[in-house]
C-alpha cells in the first residue's frame, strides 16, 4: 500500500472502546460516521456507515438497534425504524442508500478509510 493511501486511514478509537452490537458515532474529518462491532459467532465484524438518517434528517443511526433482518446485518433507525444494511447502506424498506465507509482494526485501533 502506498503512503498516500495509508494516510487516508483515520484512527477513531481503540477496539476495546466498542461494545459488541452497539453503535458509536465518530467525527471523521467533516463527517459523522456510525461505527458498529457486530458479533459473528465467536468473532466480530466492523462496519462504518454515515450517521445521518435521511428519513428523519437527524444524525442518529449510531443509536439504532443492531440486528439481522432477511440475512443482512442491519441497524434500525431510532426515529422511524427503517433498516439500513451495514454492508451496503441500502434501506431494506425503501429505495435509498446511505454512504458506507471501509473500516478496519489495526494494532488495536479502529480506523476509517476516507480515500476514494
C-alpha positions as CSV (number, residue, x, y, z in Angstrom):
1,X,0.0,0.0,0.0
2,X,1.4,3.4,-0.9
3,X,2.0,6.2,1.6
4,X,-0.8,8.4,0.3
5,X,-3.4,5.6,0.6
6,X,-2.1,4.8,4.1
7,X,-2.7,8.4,5.2
8,X,-6.4,8.1,4.3
9,X,-7.0,5.6,7.1
10,X,-8.0,7.7,10.1
11,X,-7.8,6.2,13.6
12,X,-11.0,6.9,15.6
13,X,-10.8,4.8,18.8
14,X,-9.4,1.7,20.5
15,X,-11.1,-1.5,19.5
16,X,-11.7,-2.2,23.2
17,X,-13.8,1.1,23.4
18,X,-16.5,-0.6,21.2
19,X,-19.2,-2.7,22.8
20,X,-20.5,-5.6,20.7
21,X,-23.7,-4.8,18.8
22,X,-23.8,-1.2,20.0
23,X,-23.0,1.7,17.7
24,X,-20.8,4.8,18.4
25,X,-20.5,8.0,16.5
26,X,-17.2,9.5,15.5
27,X,-16.5,12.7,13.7
28,X,-14.1,11.8,10.9
29,X,-12.9,14.9,9.0
30,X,-16.2,16.7,8.3
31,X,-18.4,13.5,8.5
32,X,-20.3,11.9,11.3
33,X,-19.6,8.1,11.0
34,X,-21.6,5.4,12.8
35,X,-19.3,2.5,13.7
36,X,-20.5,-0.9,14.8
37,X,-18.8,-4.0,16.1
38,X,-21.2,-6.8,15.3
39,X,-20.9,-10.3,16.8
40,X,-20.4,-13.1,14.2
41,X,-20.2,-16.4,16.2
42,X,-17.0,-16.3,18.2
43,X,-15.7,-13.3,16.3
44,X,-17.0,-9.9,15.1
45,X,-17.1,-7.7,12.0
46,X,-16.6,-4.0,11.9
47,X,-19.0,-1.7,9.9
48,X,-19.0,2.1,9.3
49,X,-21.9,3.9,7.8
50,X,-23.0,7.5,7.6
51,X,-24.7,8.6,10.9
52,X,-27.3,10.7,9.0
53,X,-30.8,9.2,8.8
54,X,-32.3,10.5,5.5
55,X,-35.8,9.9,6.7
56,X,-35.7,12.0,9.9
57,X,-32.9,14.3,8.7
58,X,-31.1,13.6,12.0
59,X,-27.7,12.2,12.8
60,X,-28.8,9.3,14.9
61,X,-28.0,6.0,13.2
62,X,-25.3,5.2,15.7
63,X,-28.0,5.0,18.3
64,X,-30.1,2.4,16.4
65,X,-30.7,-1.2,17.2
66,X,-28.4,-3.7,15.5
67,X,-29.8,-7.0,14.3
68,X,-30.2,-9.4,11.5
69,X,-33.1,-8.9,9.0
70,X,-33.6,-11.1,5.9
71,X,-30.0,-12.4,6.3
72,X,-28.5,-8.9,6.5
73,X,-26.7,-7.2,9.4
74,X,-28.7,-4.1,9.8
75,X,-29.2,-1.1,12.1
76,X,-32.8,0.2,12.7
77,X,-33.1,4.0,12.8
78,X,-34.2,5.0,16.3
79,X,-36.6,7.6,14.8
80,X,-38.8,5.9,12.1
81,X,-37.3,2.4,12.3
82,X,-36.1,1.9,8.7
83,X,-33.4,-0.8,8.5
84,X,-30.1,0.0,6.8
85,X,-27.8,-2.8,5.7
86,X,-24.5,-2.3,7.4
87,X,-22.6,-3.8,4.4
88,X,-24.2,-1.8,1.6
89,X,-26.0,1.2,3.2
90,X,-29.2,0.2,1.4
91,X,-32.5,0.8,3.2
92,X,-34.5,-2.5,3.2
93,X,-37.9,-0.7,3.2
94,X,-37.2,2.0,0.6
95,X,-35.1,2.8,-2.4
96,X,-32.5,4.9,-0.6
97,X,-28.8,4.3,0.2
98,X,-26.6,5.9,2.7
99,X,-22.8,6.1,2.4
100,X,-20.7,3.2,3.8
101,X,-17.0,3.5,4.7
102,X,-14.2,1.0,4.9
103,X,-13.3,0.2,8.4
104,X,-10.6,-1.9,9.9
105,X,-8.8,-2.9,13.1
106,X,-5.1,-2.1,13.1
107,X,-2.9,-2.8,16.1
108,X,-5.9,-2.5,18.5
109,X,-7.2,0.8,16.9
110,X,-10.3,1.2,14.8
111,X,-9.6,3.1,11.6
112,X,-12.0,4.5,9.0
113,X,-10.9,5.0,5.3
114,X,-11.7,8.4,3.8
115,X,-10.0,7.9,0.5
116,X,-11.6,7.0,-2.8
